[in-house]
């Protein structure tokens, strides 16, 4: 039950409002003194206060300012016998929710109360959201990496992961980091580097999947001027640049067999020779590698050298996928929201409860990288306030229908089952989800295109084209 306080030096007004509002189901208290009213506010929370502009002991504007200090979540409506625009402007600028003029009209009072209580509820929600965001930010700041885009999780799986990181980081061991695409393998490698004696020295990350067979050698160990056509100047390789620090070789299994041979020599002898060079150079580099496939299986399949695997596999760490780290989804979401607000110059301060439910249920096949992209896109589509479900991509909202994470057997079975054609990629999934949403909205408005377009936030022409596209 909403609590309302009436402060008016006219006792008849107090009694009138108390009887009227009590019959309407509100919990009402009254006083004829501004100072007494402020004492009541200090002891009890009121959702709404009606305060006369001219009191015997103080002015309504002063009561308003004090209430804002003592109970910022309370809405204040000023009562005045003067239908003066200047007064209205002044009290609104000072933070009043609204004002009413005498004589009081019942319907106007009820309408004002309903609006004020709705605003009060939103204010409480916003305050809770900001408080939660602040708490999560404080927690994340404790675990923030040197790169502000990185954030440690705080759930059980993450704690286990970072316990292993803390164990191996101070050593000189090479580490194989396993994990799905986008799970944060480079984050783990950088954390190992930052917690080692090499912190402050170079950390070089190399995407082996982007290295062609022809250019891999030049990129990794460098070349001399004139070593090959186009080598107009000498170039140090990534291993030289990482000397004294750490090199991170991501997706190591993508290196060609010839490059693996050269890498084995470098790992064994800790020396490199630039392409076209005649002298070896000693290097001191800690090597961390990552793969989204089991290197043991790659060895058995003949894709990866066994001797190189044993050189690297002095210690291994598995980065769990985001779907197995449910406890981390909320702090990650707020962290990515903070980054997106800064990048896009937006002021989205939180998430609707529905949004968080969707984020926690979605299986995140693209892990943290996908989540960052989703939050960035949704932030761009949100005009202040809290993020709503409508800002999320349809494949996220309707992920239950499209079951992105499944076994190879399930995928094969679906492919072979002609009567159950399910999308096997996000583009198809998004199209089917969009068609489903369009169909649902059209049915709700009985195929009134004007209403459907308004509800969907698109124009009639776009709606017509999509209906034609999906044969609706």
VOPAGU-2260 file (C-alpha; in pm, 1 decimal, decimal comma):
REM VOPAGU-2260
SITE   aa  ch    i         X         Y         Z
SITE  UNK   A    0       0,0       0,0       0,0
SITE  UNK   A    1     140,7     337,7    -103,6
SITE  UNK   A    2     207,5     586,0     179,3
SITE  UNK   A    3     109,4     949,3     127,0
SITE  UNK   A    4     184,0    1249,2     349,5
SITE  UNK   A    5     -22,4    1569,4     333,5
SITE  UNK   A    6     141,8    1889,7     467,6
SITE  UNK   A    7     -99,2    2183,4     470,3
SITE  UNK   A    8    -166,6    2449,0     735,0
SITE  UNK   A    9    -535,7    2434,6     642,5
SITE  UNK   A   10    -667,8    2151,5     857,1
SITE  UNK   A   11    -978,7    2119,1     639,3
SITE  UNK   A   12    -757,7    2036,1     338,0
SITE  UNK   A   13    -572,9    1774,6     545,6
SITE  UNK   A   14    -892,7    1606,9     661,2
SITE  UNK   A   15   -1050,1    1620,7     315,8
SITE  UNK   A   16    -753,9    1454,0     147,6
SITE  UNK   A   17    -712,7    1200,2     428,7
SITE  UNK   A   18   -1074,7    1081,0     402,8
SITE  UNK   A   19   -1078,1    1082,1      23,5
SITE  UNK   A   20    -745,9     902,8     -27,7
SITE  UNK   A   21    -803,8     650,8     252,7
SITE  UNK   A   22   -1124,1     541,5      77,0
SITE  UNK   A   23    -915,8     497,3    -238,8
SITE  UNK   A   24    -690,8     250,6     -56,1
SITE  UNK   A   25    -393,2     471,0      32,5
SITE  UNK   A   26    -217,4     492,2     369,1
SITE  UNK   A   27    -240,9     864,0     452,1
SITE  UNK   A   28     -86,1    1079,7     726,9
SITE  UNK   A   29    -126,6    1455,2     769,3
SITE  UNK   A   30      35,7    1749,6     945,7
SITE  UNK   A   31      -9,2    2127,1     945,4
SITE  UNK   A   32     361,8    2198,6    1008,3
SITE  UNK   A   33     644,0    2187,2     755,6
SITE  UNK   A   34     903,6    2111,1    1024,2
SITE  UNK   A   35     689,2    1833,3    1171,4
SITE  UNK   A   36     642,0    1695,0     821,7
SITE  UNK   A   37    1019,3    1677,5     769,8
SITE  UNK   A   38    1057,2    1494,0    1103,4
SITE  UNK   A   39     798,2    1240,8     982,7
SITE  UNK   A   40     988,8    1195,0     655,5
SITE  UNK   A   41    1308,7    1120,2     849,0
SITE  UNK   A   42    1131,5     837,9    1037,0
SITE  UNK   A   43     904,1     693,8     767,0
SITE  UNK   A   44     933,1     653,6     391,7
SITE  UNK   A   45     649,3     816,0     196,4
SITE  UNK   A   46     591,8     743,0    -170,3
SITE  UNK   A   47     429,9    1081,8    -227,1
SITE  UNK   A   48     397,2    1410,4     -35,3
SITE  UNK   A   49     134,8    1679,2    -100,5
SITE  UNK   A   50     279,4    2002,6      38,8
SITE  UNK   A   51     119,1    2346,3      48,0
SITE  UNK   A   52     330,9    2617,9    -116,8
SITE  UNK   A   53     258,4    2867,8     165,0
SITE  UNK   A   54     294,1    2720,8     514,1
SITE  UNK   A   55     294,5    2918,2     840,7
SITE  UNK   A   56     637,0    2796,4     954,7
SITE  UNK   A   57     818,0    2758,4     619,6
SITE  UNK   A   58     767,4    2767,3     245,3
SITE  UNK   A   59     683,1    2465,3      35,9
SITE  UNK   A   60     998,4    2512,2    -175,5
SITE  UNK   A   61    1209,1    2471,1     140,4
SITE  UNK   A   62    1022,1    2154,6     237,4
SITE  UNK   A   63    1080,4    2026,2    -114,1
SITE  UNK   A   64    1456,0    2083,8     -97,5
SITE  UNK   A   65    1484,9    1916,4     243,8
SITE  UNK   A   66    1280,8    1613,4     130,5
SITE  UNK   A   67    1507,9    1572,5    -169,2
SITE  UNK   A   68    1804,2    1553,8      68,8
SITE  UNK   A   69    1644,5    1325,1     328,5
SITE  UNK   A   70    1437,6    1096,2     101,7
SITE  UNK   A   71    1534,6    1130,2    -267,2
SITE  UNK   A   72    1301,7     843,6    -363,7
SITE  UNK   A   73     992,9    1036,2    -246,0
SITE  UNK   A   74     786,7    1228,9    -499,8
SITE  UNK   A   75     661,9    1576,0    -397,3
SITE  UNK   A   76     357,2    1756,4    -535,5
SITE  UNK   A   77     308,6    2122,9    -442,2
SITE  UNK   A   78     -40,0    2255,4    -357,3
SITE  UNK   A   79     -95,1    2621,7    -427,5
SITE  UNK   A   80    -388,4    2858,9    -422,9
SITE  UNK   A   81    -219,9    3067,9    -684,4
SITE  UNK   A   82    -257,7    2948,7   -1040,9
SITE  UNK   A   83      72,8    3111,3   -1122,5
SITE  UNK   A   84     290,9    2981,8   -1404,7
SITE  UNK   A   85     601,5    3122,5   -1235,7
SITE  UNK   A   86     533,6    2916,6    -924,0
SITE  UNK   A   87     478,5    2603,6   -1132,0
SITE  UNK   A   88     803,2    2653,5   -1321,7
SITE  UNK   A   89     995,4    2722,5    -999,9
SITE  UNK   A   90     878,6    2413,8    -811,0
SITE  UNK   A   91     928,1    2184,6   -1109,3
SITE  UNK   A   92    1281,7    2319,7   -1161,7
SITE  UNK   A   93    1351,7    2260,3    -792,2
SITE  UNK   A   94    1256,2    1894,5    -826,8
SITE  UNK   A   95     882,6    1874,5    -757,9
SITE  UNK   A   96     699,8    1602,6    -946,5
SITE  UNK   A   97     406,4    1830,3   -1026,1
SITE  UNK   A   98     176,2    2092,6    -872,9
SITE  UNK   A   99    -200,9    2125,4    -819,1
SITE  UNK   A  100    -408,5    2435,5    -760,0
SITE  UNK   A  101    -691,8    2494,9    -516,6
SITE  UNK   A  102    -976,5    2415,4    -526,8
SITE  UNK   A  103    -864,4    2052,0    -548,9
SITE  UNK   A  104   -1037,4    1834,9    -807,5
SITE  UNK   A  105   -1062,5    1462,1    -712,5
SITE  UNK   A  106    -993,4    1324,7   -1061,1
SITE  UNK   A  107    -682,6    1543,3   -1095,8
SITE  UNK   A  108    -556,0    1429,2    -756,2
SITE  UNK   A  109    -597,9    1059,9    -842,5
SITE  UNK   A  110    -435,2    1108,1   -1182,5
SITE  UNK   A  111    -139,3    1285,8   -1023,2
SITE  UNK   A  112    -101,5    1011,6    -760,1
SITE  UNK   A  113    -100,8     735,2   -1021,4
SITE  UNK   A  114     162,4     916,1   -1227,6
SITE  UNK   A  115     374,7     994,2    -922,8
SITE  UNK   A  116     366,4     636,3    -794,7
SITE  UNK   A  117     462,7     504,4   -1139,6
SITE  UNK   A  118     754,4     749,3   -1147,3
SITE  UNK   A  119     849,3     650,9    -791,5
SITE  UNK   A  120     850,4     282,9    -887,7
SITE  UNK   A  121    1070,8     357,0   -1189,2
SITE  UNK   A  122    1299,5     566,1    -970,0
SITE  UNK   A  123    1336,8     278,9    -722,6
SITE  UNK   A  124    1408,7      39,0   -1007,1
SITE  UNK   A  125    1666,4     275,5   -1152,7
SITE  UNK   A  126    1826,8     322,5    -811,6
SITE  UNK   A  127    1846,1     -54,8    -763,6
SITE  UNK   A  128    1989,5     -93,9   -1111,5
SITE  UNK   A  129    2251,7     173,1   -1051,5
SITE  UNK   A  130    2332,5      17,9    -712,9
SITE  UNK   A  131    2368,3    -324,9    -869,5
SITE  UNK   A  132    2579,0    -184,5   -1152,7
SITE  UNK   A  133    2798,0      -3,0    -900,1
SITE  UNK   A  134    2841,5    -316,1    -689,8
SITE  UNK   A  135    2923,9    -524,2    -994,7
SITE  UNK   A  136    3165,5    -256,8   -1114,8
SITE  UNK   A  137    3341,0    -252,2    -776,4
SITE  UNK   A  138    3368,2    -629,3    -789,8
SITE  UNK   A  139    3493,3    -622,0   -1147,9
SITE  UNK   A  140    3746,8    -347,4   -1068,5
SITE  UNK   A  141    3909,1    -585,2    -821,0
SITE  UNK   A  142    3960,4    -838,4   -1098,8
SITE  UNK   A  143    4010,5    -602,3   -1395,0
SITE  UNK   A  144    4312,1    -673,6   -1613,4
SITE  UNK   A  145    4564,5    -417,2   -1735,6
SITE  UNK   A  146    4361,4    -396,8   -2057,1
SITE  UNK   A  147    4026,0    -241,0   -1963,7
SITE  UNK   A  148    3843,5    -467,4   -2209,0
SITE  UNK   A  149    3933,4    -769,1   -1997,5
SITE  UNK   A  150    3737,4    -877,2   -1693,0
SITE  UNK   A  151    3772,1   -1178,6   -1469,6
SITE  UNK   A  152    3463,1   -1377,8   -1386,8
SITE  UNK   A  153    3378,8   -1443,8   -1024,4
SITE  UNK   A  154    3176,0   -1767,4   -1051,4
SITE  UNK   A  155    3297,8   -2109,4    -938,3
SITE  UNK   A  156    3426,6   -2208,7   -1284,6
SITE  UNK   A  157    3615,5   -1882,5   -1320,6
SITE  UNK   A  158    3767,0   -1906,1    -974,8
SITE  UNK   A  159    3895,6   -2253,7   -1058,7
SITE  UNK   A  160    4036,0   -2124,6   -1387,9
SITE  UNK   A  161    4220,8   -1830,4   -1233,3
SITE  UNK   A  162    4352,1   -2049,0    -954,0
SITE  UNK   A  163    4531,1   -2254,4   -1222,4
SITE  UNK   A  164    4651,1   -1933,2   -1386,1
SITE  UNK   A  165    4796,0   -1807,2   -1057,8
SITE  UNK   A  166    4967,5   -2143,7   -1009,8
SITE  UNK   A  167    5145,8   -2153,7   -1347,1
SITE  UNK   A  168    5202,8   -1780,8   -1408,8
SITE  UNK   A  169    5517,2   -1737,5   -1191,8
SITE  UNK   A  170    5689,8   -2035,3   -1358,4
SITE  UNK   A  171    5869,2   -2050,6   -1694,4
SITE  UNK   A  172    5652,3   -2337,2   -1824,1
SITE  UNK   A  173    5501,3   -2328,3   -2170,6
SITE  UNK   A  174    5122,2   -2350,2   -2155,6
SITE  UNK   A  175    4860,0   -2483,5   -2396,7
SITE  UNK   A  176    4532,0   -2293,7   -2352,6
SITE  UNK   A  177    4222,5   -2470,3   -2481,7
SITE  UNK   A  178    3886,5   -2306,3   -2536,4
SITE  UNK   A  179    3613,4   -2232,8   -2786,8
SITE  UNK   A  180    3636,3   -1935,8   -3018,4
SITE  UNK   A  181    3569,2   -1614,0   -2831,1
SITE  UNK   A  182    3602,6   -1771,5   -2484,1
SITE  UNK   A  183    3888,0   -1540,9   -2380,9
SITE  UNK   A  184    4202,7   -1744,4   -2444,4
SITE  UNK   A  185    4411,9   -1434,9   -2515,9
SITE  UNK   A  186    4281,3   -1284,2   -2191,8
SITE  UNK   A  187    4416,8   -1586,0   -2003,2
SITE  UNK   A  188    4751,1   -1565,6   -2184,2
SITE  UNK   A  189    4782,7   -1195,8   -2100,8
SITE  UNK   A  190    4692,7   -1266,5   -1738,5
SITE  UNK   A  191    4966,2   -1529,9   -1717,9
SITE  UNK   A  192    5212,1   -1277,2   -1858,6
SITE  UNK   A  193    5097,8   -1001,0   -1620,4
SITE  UNK   A  194    5136,7   -1229,5   -1318,2
SITE  UNK   A  195    5482,2   -1352,6   -1420,2
SITE  UNK   A  196    5829,5   -1206,1   -1374,8
SITE  UNK   A  197    5805,7   -1093,4   -1737,6
SITE  UNK   A  198    5529,8    -842,1   -1660,0
SITE  UNK   A  199    5631,1    -506,5   -1802,7
SITE  UNK   A  200    5818,1    -675,8   -2087,1
SITE  UNK   A  201    5664,6    -726,5   -2434,8
SITE  UNK   A  202    5351,2    -936,3   -2477,3
SITE  UNK   A  203    5304,2   -1027,5   -2844,3
SITE  UNK   A  204    4989,6   -1203,3   -2967,1
SITE  UNK   A  205    4997,1   -1377,2   -3306,0
SITE  UNK   A  206    4691,4   -1517,3   -3484,0
SITE  UNK   A  207    4834,2   -1825,0   -3655,1
SITE  UNK   A  208    4511,1   -1872,6   -3847,1
SITE  UNK   A  209    4584,7   -1551,7   -4036,7
SITE  UNK   A  210    4937,5   -1658,1   -4140,5
SITE  UNK   A  211    4968,8   -1797,7   -4491,7
SITE  UNK   A  212    5220,7   -2071,7   -4559,8
SITE  UNK   A  213    5434,6   -1832,0   -4764,2
SITE  UNK   A  214    5443,7   -1544,5   -4514,4
SITE  UNK   A  215    5442,5   -1732,6   -4182,6
SITE  UNK   A  216    5822,5   -1759,0   -4162,2
SITE  UNK   A  217    5875,5   -1391,4   -4237,8
SITE  UNK   A  218    5613,5   -1291,1   -3983,4
SITE  UNK   A  219    5744,5   -1515,1   -3704,8
SITE  UNK   A  220    6124,2   -1487,8   -3737,9
SITE  UNK   A  221    6162,2   -1191,6   -3970,9
SITE  UNK   A  222    6368,0   -1143,0   -4289,2
SITE  UNK   A  223    6668,8    -957,0   -4421,2
SITE  UNK   A  224    6661,0    -698,3   -4694,1
SITE  UNK   A  225    6647,8    -865,6   -5035,4
SITE  UNK   A  226    6564,4   -1208,7   -4889,8
SITE  UNK   A  227    6283,2   -1242,5   -5144,3
SITE  UNK   A  228    6099,0   -1033,4   -5398,5
SITE  UNK   A  229    5936,3    -745,0   -5216,5
SITE  UNK   A  230    6171,6    -755,9   -4915,8
SITE  UNK   A  231    6285,1    -396,7   -4961,2
SITE  UNK   A  232    6393,0    -354,3   -4599,7
SITE  UNK   A  233    6486,6    -581,1   -4313,7
SITE  UNK   A  234    6207,1    -678,6   -4077,8
SITE  UNK   A  235    6223,5    -822,8   -3725,7
SITE  UNK   A  236    5986,3   -1112,8   -3661,4
SITE  UNK   A  237    5733,5   -1144,7   -3382,1
SITE  UNK   A  238    5970,1   -1361,5   -3175,0
SITE  UNK   A  239    6235,6   -1088,6   -3186,8
SITE  UNK   A  240    5980,5    -830,1   -3082,3
SITE  UNK   A  241    5877,8   -1050,3   -2788,7
SITE  UNK   A  242    6238,5   -1102,4   -2669,7
SITE  UNK   A  243    6248,7   -1088,2   -2290,5
SITE  UNK   A  244    5869,4   -1118,3   -2268,9
SITE  UNK   A  245    5594,2   -1353,7   -2378,9
SITE  UNK   A  246    5462,9   -1458,8   -2718,9
SITE  UNK   A  247    5110,7   -1594,1   -2754,3
SITE  UNK   A  248    5045,3   -1814,4   -3058,1
SITE  UNK   A  249    4668,7   -1835,6   -3103,4
SITE  UNK   A  250    4515,1   -2123,8   -3304,2
SITE  UNK   A  251    4854,3   -2293,6   -3324,9
SITE  UNK   A  252    4712,7   -2596,7   -3507,1
SITE  UNK   A  253    4664,3   -2382,1   -3819,8
SITE  UNK   A  254    5039,1   -2351,2   -3883,7
SITE  UNK   A  255    5167,3   -2541,9   -4187,1
SITE  UNK   A  256    5393,0   -2844,5   -4138,4
SITE  UNK   A  257    5694,4   -2652,5   -4274,8
SITE  UNK   A  258    5638,3   -2367,3   -4028,6
SITE  UNK   A  259    5603,5   -2619,3   -3746,0
SITE  UNK   A  260    5950,2   -2756,2   -3833,5
SITE  UNK   A  261    6105,6   -2408,2   -3808,8
SITE  UNK   A  262    5918,0   -2343,3   -3484,7
SITE  UNK   A  263    6047,8   -2669,5   -3333,5
SITE  UNK   A  264    6408,4   -2563,6   -3395,3
SITE  UNK   A  265    6345,5   -2225,9   -3236,9
SITE  UNK   A  266    6180,7   -2382,9   -2930,4
SITE  UNK   A  267    6459,7   -2638,6   -2885,0
SITE  UNK   A  268    6759,5   -2409,6   -2936,4
SITE  UNK   A  269    6609,7   -2076,8   -2831,8
SITE  UNK   A  270    6773,6   -1928,5   -3141,0
SITE  UNK   A  271    6627,7   -1788,2   -3459,4
SITE  UNK   A  272    6760,6   -1695,9   -3798,8
SITE  UNK   A  273    6583,3   -1443,8   -4016,2
SITE  UNK   A  274    6487,7   -1549,1   -4365,2
SITE  UNK   A  275    6782,7   -1460,2   -4586,3
SITE  UNK   A  276    7008,8   -1420,2   -4283,3
SITE  UNK   A  277    7336,9   -1598,5   -4205,3
SITE  UNK   A  278    7359,6   -1554,3   -3829,6
SITE  UNK   A  279    7156,8   -1701,3   -3544,8
SITE  UNK   A  280    7022,2   -1478,6   -3272,1
SITE  UNK   A  281    6956,3   -1602,5   -2918,2
SITE  UNK   A  282    6616,4   -1511,9   -2775,2
SITE  UNK   A  283    6453,5   -1538,8   -2436,2
SITE  UNK   A  284    6080,2   -1579,7   -2487,0
SITE  UNK   A  285    5810,5   -1759,4   -2292,0
SITE  UNK   A  286    5573,9   -1934,2   -2532,0
SITE  UNK   A  287    5200,4   -1966,3   -2469,5
SITE  UNK   A  288    4982,6   -2132,1   -2732,1
SITE  UNK   A  289    4608,7   -2171,2   -2775,8
SITE  UNK   A  290    4380,9   -2397,2   -2973,5
SITE  UNK   A  291    4007,7   -2456,2   -3009,1
SITE  UNK   A  292    4075,3   -2820,3   -3098,6
SITE  UNK   A  293    4247,8   -3096,2   -2902,4
SITE  UNK   A  294    4613,1   -3096,5   -3011,9
SITE  UNK   A  295    4644,2   -3463,9   -2917,9
SITE  UNK   A  296    4381,4   -3546,7   -3178,0
SITE  UNK   A  297    4557,9   -3318,9   -3426,0
SITE  UNK   A  298    4877,8   -3518,7   -3363,6
SITE  UNK   A  299    4697,5   -3850,0   -3424,7
SITE  UNK   A  300    4544,8   -3707,2   -3742,3
SITE  UNK   A  301    4890,1   -3605,4   -3868,6
SITE  UNK   A  302    4807,0   -3233,2   -3862,7
SITE  UNK   A  303    5042,7   -3138,8   -3582,4
SITE  UNK   A  304    5395,9   -3254,5   -3500,0
SITE  UNK   A  305    5412,1   -3475,8   -3192,8
SITE  UNK   A  306    5753,2   -3348,9   -3081,9
SITE  UNK   A  307    5632,0   -2988,3   -3100,4
SITE  UNK   A  308    5320,8   -3079,2   -2903,5
SITE  UNK   A  309    5529,0   -3225,5   -2620,6
SITE  UNK   A  310    5747,2   -2913,1   -2615,8
SITE  UNK   A  311    5443,5   -2693,0   -2569,1
SITE  UNK   A  312    5237,4   -2915,4   -2341,7
SITE  UNK   A  313    5423,2   -2853,5   -2016,8
SITE  UNK   A  314    5099,1   -2732,3   -1864,4
SITE  UNK   A  315    4746,1   -2702,2   -2005,5
SITE  UNK   A  316    4449,5   -2486,6   -1913,1
SITE  UNK   A  317    4091,3   -2520,3   -2036,0
SITE  UNK   A  318    3886,3   -2199,0   -2057,7
SITE  UNK   A  319    3522,3   -2299,8   -1996,4
SITE  UNK   A  320    3261,3   -2172,7   -2244,8
SITE  UNK   A  321    3035,6   -1890,0   -2130,7
SITE  UNK   A  322    2730,5   -2118,0   -2117,0
SITE  UNK   A  323    2904,6   -2305,5   -1833,5
SITE  UNK   A  324    2973,2   -1980,7   -1645,7
SITE  UNK   A  325    2618,4   -1862,7   -1575,3
SITE  UNK   A  326    2726,2   -1673,2   -1264,3
SITE  UNK   A  327    2955,0   -1455,0   -1477,4
SITE  UNK   A  328    2695,8   -1348,9   -1734,1
SITE  UNK   A  329    2552,0   -1058,5   -1534,7
SITE  UNK   A  330    2884,0    -894,4   -1439,5
SITE  UNK   A  331    3013,1    -946,1   -1794,7
SITE  UNK   A  332    2694,1    -787,2   -1932,3
SITE  UNK   A  333    2737,1    -477,4   -1715,2
SITE  UNK   A  334    3107,2    -461,4   -1802,9
SITE  UNK   A  335    3034,4    -475,4   -2176,7
SITE  UNK   A  336    2755,3    -220,1   -2128,8
SITE  UNK   A  337    3005,2      15,0   -1967,3
SITE  UNK   A  338    3245,4     -28,2   -2259,4
SITE  UNK   A  339    2964,7      17,8   -2514,2
SITE  UNK   A  340    2834,6     334,0   -2345,6
SITE  UNK   A  341    3183,1     483,8   -2359,2
SITE  UNK   A  342    3240,6     378,0   -2719,8
SITE  UNK   A  343    2899,7     487,8   -2851,4
SITE  UNK   A  344    2852,2     789,3   -2622,8
SITE  UNK   A  345    2529,8     642,2   -2484,5
SITE  UNK   A  346    2374,0     646,6   -2135,6
SITE  UNK   A  347    2209,0     306,8   -2099,3
SITE  UNK   A  348    2225,8     230,8   -1727,9
SITE  UNK   A  349    2101,0    -125,7   -1698,3
SITE  UNK   A  350    1888,1    -413,2   -1823,0
SITE  UNK   A  351    1522,3    -504,8   -1793,4
SITE  UNK   A  352    1473,1    -822,1   -1591,4
SITE  UNK   A  353    1359,6    -999,1   -1908,6
SITE  UNK   A  354    1683,5    -907,8   -2084,7
SITE  UNK   A  355    1896,4   -1064,0   -1813,2
SITE  UNK   A  356    1681,1   -1379,6   -1824,1
SITE  UNK   A  357    1738,4   -1403,4   -2201,1
SITE  UNK   A  358    2113,5   -1347,0   -2166,6
SITE  UNK   A  359    2138,5   -1620,8   -1905,2
SITE  UNK   A  360    1937,0   -1871,6   -2109,9
SITE  UNK   A  361    2115,0   -1815,3   -2441,2
SITE  UNK   A  362    2393,6   -2073,9   -2504,3
SITE  UNK   A  363    2649,1   -1821,4   -2641,8
SITE  UNK   A  364    2819,1   -2025,8   -2915,5
SITE  UNK   A  365    3046,0   -1724,4   -2979,8
SITE  UNK   A  366    3115,7   -1681,1   -2608,4
SITE  UNK   A  367    3249,7   -1347,2   -2477,8
SITE  UNK   A  368    3321,4   -1207,6   -2823,8
SITE  UNK   A  369    2961,4   -1270,7   -2926,9
SITE  UNK   A  370    2827,9   -1127,0   -2602,4
SITE  UNK   A  371    3027,2    -805,3   -2646,1
SITE  UNK   A  372    2889,9    -763,8   -2998,7
SITE  UNK   A  373    2531,0    -828,3   -2882,3
SITE  UNK   A  374    2554,5    -578,1   -2595,6
SITE  UNK   A  375    2718,6    -317,8   -2822,0
SITE  UNK   A  376    2442,3    -353,2   -3081,9
SITE  UNK   A  377    2164,7    -342,7   -2821,2
SITE  UNK   A  378    2322,1     -35,9   -2656,5
SITE  UNK   A  379    2319,0     144,2   -2990,3
SITE  UNK   A  380    1947,6      64,3   -3032,7
SITE  UNK   A  381    1852,3     179,1   -2680,7
SITE  UNK   A  382    1763,6     545,3   -2628,8
SITE  UNK   A  383    1864,7     592,9   -2267,2
SITE  UNK   A  384    1705,8     420,9   -1968,2
SITE  UNK   A  385    1726,5      45,9   -1939,5
SITE  UNK   A  386    1786,0    -198,0   -2222,8
SITE  UNK   A  387    1474,4    -392,2   -2325,3
SITE  UNK   A  388    1431,7    -725,7   -2501,8
SITE  UNK   A  389    1331,7    -548,3   -2822,6
SITE  UNK   A  390    1692,5    -425,1   -2857,9
SITE  UNK   A  391    1831,0    -780,5   -2867,9
SITE  UNK   A  392    1876,7    -971,6   -3196,3
SITE  UNK   A  393    1592,0   -1219,7   -3264,3
SITE  UNK   A  394    1830,7   -1516,7   -3270,5
SITE  UNK   A  395    1920,8   -1433,9   -2909,7
SITE  UNK   A  396    1562,3   -1392,0   -2791,0
SITE  UNK   A  397    1439,2   -1705,2   -2967,8
SITE  UNK   A  398    1745,2   -1923,5   -2911,5
SITE  UNK   A  399    1536,9   -2192,3   -2736,3
SITE  UNK   A  400    1364,5   -2260,7   -3066,8
SITE  UNK   A  401    1686,6   -2295,1   -3263,8
SITE  UNK   A  402    1906,0   -2494,3   -3020,8
SITE  UNK   A  403    2244,9   -2371,7   -3144,5
SITE  UNK   A  404    2450,4   -2597,8   -2918,8
SITE  UNK   A  405    2398,9   -2963,4   -2999,2
SITE  UNK   A  406    2587,4   -3280,6   -3072,0
SITE  UNK   A  407    2717,4   -3386,2   -3412,7
SITE  UNK   A  408    2467,0   -3670,3   -3407,7
SITE  UNK   A  409    2177,2   -3430,8   -3344,0
SITE  UNK   A  410    2296,8   -3203,5   -3623,0
SITE  UNK   A  411    2322,6   -3493,9   -3867,2
SITE  UNK   A  412    1981,2   -3620,1   -3765,1
SITE  UNK   A  413    1828,7   -3278,3   -3825,1
SITE  UNK   A  414    1994,3   -3248,8   -4163,1
SITE  UNK   A  415    1862,9   -3584,6   -4273,4
SITE  UNK   A  416    1514,1   -3523,5   -4138,8
SITE  UNK   A  417    1340,9   -3341,5   -4423,4
SITE  UNK   A  418    1031,8   -3277,6   -4214,9
SITE  UNK   A  419    1226,7   -3082,0   -3955,0
SITE  UNK   A  420    1450,3   -2835,3   -4132,8
SITE  UNK   A  421    1621,1   -2625,1   -3867,7
SITE  UNK   A  422    1872,5   -2349,3   -3939,7
SITE  UNK   A  423    2238,5   -2448,6   -3914,7
SITE  UNK   A  424    2376,6   -2093,0   -3904,4
SITE  UNK   A  425    2293,4   -1763,8   -3734,3
SITE  UNK   A  426    2178,1   -1593,1   -4053,9
SITE  UNK   A  427    1910,8   -1856,5   -4120,0
SITE  UNK   A  428    1818,5   -1860,8   -3752,2
SITE  UNK   A  429    1773,5   -1483,9   -3748,5
SITE  UNK   A  430    1553,5   -1496,1   -4058,6
SITE  UNK   A  431    1328,0   -1764,0   -3911,2
SITE  UNK   A  432    1308,5   -1578,5   -3579,8
SITE  UNK   A  433    1215,6   -1254,6   -3758,2
SITE  UNK   A  434     944,0   -1433,5   -3953,6
SITE  UNK   A  435     810,5   -1582,5   -3630,0
SITE  UNK   A  436     795,1   -1239,3   -3463,5
SITE  UNK   A  437     621,5   -1084,1   -3764,4
SITE  UNK   A  438     364,6   -1362,3   -3774,0
SITE  UNK   A  439     293,4   -1336,2   -3401,5
SITE  UNK   A  440     245,2    -958,8   -3409,7
SITE  UNK   A  441      26,3    -974,4   -3720,2
SITE  UNK   A  442    -196,3   -1232,6   -3556,2
SITE  UNK   A  443    -223,3   -1023,6   -3238,5
SITE  UNK   A  444    -345,1    -717,3   -3433,1
SITE  UNK   A  445    -556,1    -928,9   -3670,7
SITE  UNK   A  446    -333,5    -836,6   -3964,8
SITE  UNK   A  447    -386,2    -462,7   -3925,4
SITE  UNK   A  448     -67,8    -347,5   -4099,6
SITE  UNK   A  449     -68,5       1,5   -3949,5
SITE  UNK   A  450     -85,0    -133,2   -3594,6
SITE  UNK   A  451     165,0    -410,2   -3671,4
SITE  UNK   A  452     416,0    -166,7   -3819,6
SITE  UNK   A  453     377,9      64,4   -3518,9
SITE  UNK   A  454     424,9    -222,2   -3272,7
SITE  UNK   A  455     730,1    -351,5   -3460,2
SITE  UNK   A  456     884,2      -6,0   -3489,1
SITE  UNK   A  457     902,6     -10,4   -3870,8
SITE  UNK   A  458     714,0     166,3   -4150,7
SITE  UNK   A  459     431,4       8,4   -4351,4
SITE  UNK   A  460     646,8     -31,8   -4662,7
SITE  UNK   A  461     913,4    -226,6   -4472,5
SITE  UNK   A  462     642,7    -440,5   -4314,1
SITE  UNK   A  463     488,0    -511,1   -4655,0
SITE  UNK   A  464     826,1    -612,2   -4799,7
SITE  UNK   A  465     897,0    -845,0   -4507,9
SITE  UNK   A  466     550,2   -1001,0   -4532,6
SITE  UNK   A  467     619,9   -1063,7   -4898,1
SITE  UNK   A  468     968,3   -1199,6   -4819,4
SITE  UNK   A  469     835,2   -1448,1   -4563,5
SITE  UNK   A  470     511,2   -1521,5   -4749,6
SITE  UNK   A  471     289,6   -1402,7   -4461,3
